[in-house]
Amino acid sequence: MIYDCHLHTEFSGDSDTPVRRQIERAIQLGMMEMCITDHHDYDTSFCDTNFNLDIPSYLTVLQSLRNEYKERIRINIGVELGLQNHLKRYLHNLEKEYGSCFDFIIGSSHFVMGMDPYDSDYWETYGEEDGLEQFFKVSLSRVRNLYDTFDSFGHLDYIVRYAPHQNSCYTYQRYEQWIEPLLMELIRHGKGLECNTGGFKYGLGQPNPCSRILKRYRELGGEIITIGSDAHSPEFLGNAFEECRRILLECGFRHYAVYHERVPEFHLL
């Protein structure tokens, strides 16, 4: 049983799922561990949704639930940080203050130049090909500048979920000049790469990132793969994990990682 290490609850601005419902669903599926990773995207005033996480309240609730459920499931406490270069000082200070409170920190690239690719305005401004290019360029820059604020890089090609033609016009080769150096930065600094099964929910027929990127990470020497459904509601918790396992094995992986106190522990796929 693969453990789900990317989950959202009512503490995320885009979810209203009580934490207990996610926990009970993981137990129902037979998971022995899980990791809650609610959003913290600071400085998103351009966005209609508030993604600022009340970290003290979040930690208090999750620590209490972890103790309550300790005989039934191990609840790891994580967070998904929204990476933006102008927040470098803020994110470093945040990591210093709260880093030891978390088991796992996902670093993700969500926004580009003060715009959200979830909104059609982004694509109307950049067009599809340039919109994808801008995303991968800024993601590379963020990993280079902010690698020491996270453990695993989340859903690397997440943007294709919202592209006008999704992944029908998208290939690794077209954006390789930004993606490959990003993978090399992760490997150089001992950072993980997430295999996020949310892509299946959005009709891509593949995880984020796509199998070609996962395989290239392995070819370059990458070994730390984390797995998460990105579920914002219980019905998607653990979604497509068997397909994910098959893809990762085909890409050359034999283990996946679960973080405890910011240190990866490896489990057989």
C-alpha positions in Angstrom: 0.0 0.0 0.0 1.5 3.3 -1.1 1.0 6.1 1.4 -0.5 9.4 0.2 1.9 12.3 0.9 0.0 15.2 -0.8 -3.4 16.0 0.8 -5.4 19.1 1.4 -8.1 19.9 3.9 -10.2 22.9 5.2 -6.9 24.6 6.1 -6.3 25.1 2.3 -8.1 28.0 0.7 -9.4 25.7 -2.1 -10.7 22.9 0.1 -13.5 22.5 2.6 -12.8 18.9 3.6 -12.5 18.4 7.4 -9.1 16.9 8.4 -10.9 13.9 10.0 -12.5 13.0 6.7 -9.2 12.7 5.0 -7.8 10.6 7.9 -10.8 8.3 8.0 -10.6 7.8 4.2 -6.9 6.8 4.5 -7.7 4.3 7.2 -10.5 2.9 5.1 -8.1 2.3 2.3 -5.7 0.5 4.5 -2.9 3.1 4.7 -0.6 2.9 7.7 0.7 6.4 7.0 -0.4 9.7 5.4 0.8 13.2 5.1 -1.4 16.3 5.2 0.2 19.1 3.1 -2.1 22.1 3.1 -1.3 25.2 0.9 0.8 28.1 2.0 1.1 30.5 -0.9 2.1 33.9 0.6 1.6 37.1 -1.3 -1.2 36.1 -3.7 -3.3 39.3 -3.5 -3.9 39.0 -7.2 -5.8 35.7 -6.5 -9.4 35.5 -5.4 -8.6 32.7 -3.0 -6.7 33.2 0.2 -3.9 30.6 0.3 -2.2 31.9 3.5 -2.0 29.1 6.0 -2.6 29.8 9.7 0.5 27.8 10.6 0.2 27.8 14.5 -3.5 26.7 14.4 -2.7 24.1 11.7 0.1 22.6 13.7 -2.0 22.6 16.9 -4.9 20.7 15.2 -2.7 18.2 13.4 -0.6 17.4 16.4 -3.7 16.7 18.4 -5.2 14.5 15.7 -1.9 12.7 15.3 -2.0 11.8 18.9 -5.7 10.8 18.8 -5.2 8.5 15.8 -1.7 7.1 16.7 -3.0 3.6 17.2 -4.7 3.5 13.8 -2.5 5.5 11.4 0.7 7.6 11.4 -0.2 11.2 10.5 2.7 13.1 9.1 2.5 16.9 9.2 3.5 18.6 6.0 2.9 21.8 4.0 2.9 22.8 0.4 4.8 26.0 -0.1 4.1 28.2 -3.1 7.6 29.2 -4.4 8.1 32.7 -5.7 11.5 34.3 -6.1 10.6 37.6 -4.4 9.7 35.7 -1.3 13.2 34.3 -0.8 13.8 36.0 2.5 10.3 35.3 3.8 10.5 31.6 2.9 14.0 31.2 4.4 12.7 32.8 7.6 9.7 30.6 7.6 11.8 27.5 7.2 14.0 28.5 10.1 11.0 29.2 12.4 8.8 26.2 11.5 10.9 23.8 9.5 11.5 21.5 12.4 7.7 21.4 13.1 7.0 19.6 9.8 7.8 16.1 8.6 7.6 17.1 4.9 7.7 20.3 2.9 6.6 20.3 -0.8 7.8 23.2 -2.9 5.5 24.0 -5.8 5.3 26.5 -8.6 1.7 27.7 -9.0 1.7 31.3 -10.2 3.6 33.1 -13.0 4.2 36.8 -13.0 1.4 37.5 -10.7 -1.0 35.4 -12.7 -2.7 32.1 -12.1 -2.6 29.6 -15.0 -5.9 28.2 -13.6 -7.5 31.4 -15.0 -8.2 31.9 -18.7 -6.6 35.4 -18.5 -3.2 33.8 -18.2 -3.6 31.9 -21.5 -5.1 35.0 -23.2 -2.1 37.0 -22.2 0.7 34.5 -23.1 -0.9 32.0 -25.5 -0.5 28.3 -25.0 3.1 27.6 -26.1 4.6 30.8 -24.5 2.4 30.2 -21.4 4.0 26.8 -20.9 7.5 28.1 -21.6 7.1 30.9 -19.0 6.0 28.4 -16.4 9.0 26.1 -16.9 11.4 29.0 -17.0 10.2 30.5 -13.7 10.1 27.0 -12.1 13.7 26.4 -12.9 14.6 29.8 -11.5 12.7 29.1 -8.3 14.3 25.7 -7.7 17.7 27.3 -8.2 17.0 30.1 -5.7 14.8 28.3 -3.2 16.0 24.7 -3.1 16.8 25.0 0.6 13.2 25.7 1.6 11.6 22.4 0.6 12.1 18.6 0.5 10.4 17.6 -2.8 9.4 19.6 -5.8 5.6 19.2 -6.5 3.8 18.4 -9.7 6.5 19.7 -12.0 4.3 20.1 -15.1 1.2 21.0 -13.2 0.4 23.8 -15.6 -0.7 21.4 -18.4 -3.8 20.6 -16.3 -5.1 24.0 -17.2 -3.6 24.6 -20.7 -6.2 25.1 -23.4 -5.4 21.8 -25.0 -3.9 20.2 -21.8 -1.2 17.8 -22.8 -2.1 17.2 -26.4 0.4 19.8 -27.6 2.9 19.3 -24.8 6.0 17.2 -24.9 9.1 17.0 -22.6 11.4 17.6 -25.6 9.8 21.0 -26.4 10.6 22.3 -22.9 13.7 20.2 -22.2 16.0 23.2 -22.0 14.4 24.3 -18.7 13.1 21.0 -17.4 16.4 19.1 -17.5 18.4 21.7 -15.6 15.6 21.8 -13.0 15.9 18.0 -12.5 19.7 18.3 -12.2 19.3 21.0 -9.5 17.0 18.8 -7.5 19.5 15.9 -7.7 22.5 18.1 -6.9 20.8 19.3 -3.7 19.4 16.0 -2.6 15.8 17.0 -3.3 12.9 14.7 -4.2 10.6 14.9 -7.2 6.9 14.3 -6.6 4.8 11.9 -8.7 1.4 13.6 -8.4 -1.6 11.5 -9.6 -3.8 14.6 -9.8 -3.1 14.5 -13.5 -5.4 11.5 -13.8 -8.2 13.4 -12.1 -7.9 16.2 -14.7 -8.1 13.8 -17.6 -4.5 13.9 -18.7 -4.1 10.1 -18.6 -0.8 10.5 -16.8 0.6 11.9 -13.5 2.4 15.2 -13.0 5.1 15.2 -14.1 4.7 13.0 -17.2 6.5 9.6 -17.4 9.2 11.1 -19.7 10.2 13.5 -17.0 10.1 10.9 -14.3 12.3 8.6 -16.4 14.8 11.4 -17.2 15.1 12.2 -13.4 16.0 8.6 -12.9 18.4 8.5 -15.8 20.2 11.6 -14.4 20.6 9.8 -11.0 17.5 10.9 -9.2 16.3 8.5 -6.6 13.9 10.4 -4.3 10.4 10.0 -5.5 7.4 11.1 -3.4 3.9 10.2 -4.2 0.7 12.1 -3.6 -2.8 12.3 -5.0 -3.2 16.1 -4.4 -6.7 15.2 -3.1 -8.8 18.1 -1.9 -11.7 15.7 -1.1 -11.7 12.2 0.2 -12.9 10.4 -2.9 -9.6 11.2 -4.7 -7.3 10.2 -1.8 -4.9 7.5 -3.2 -6.3 7.9 -6.7 -4.6 6.0 -9.5 -1.8 4.8 -7.1 -1.6 1.4 -8.8 -1.1 3.1 -12.2 1.5 5.4 -10.6 3.3 2.3 -9.3 3.4 0.7 -12.7 4.7 3.9 -14.3 7.4 4.4 -11.7 8.6 0.8 -12.0 8.8 1.2 -15.8 10.8 4.4 -15.3 13.4 2.4 -13.3 12.4 3.2 -9.7 12.1 0.5 -7.1 11.3 2.7 -4.0 9.4 5.8 -3.1 10.1 8.1 -0.1 8.1 9.1 2.9 9.5 11.9 5.0 9.7 11.9 8.8 11.1 15.0 10.4 12.4 16.1 7.0 14.3 12.9 6.4 13.3 10.5 3.6 12.5 6.9 4.5 12.3 4.5 1.5 9.6 2.0 0.9 9.4 -0.7 -1.9 7.0 0.2 -4.7 
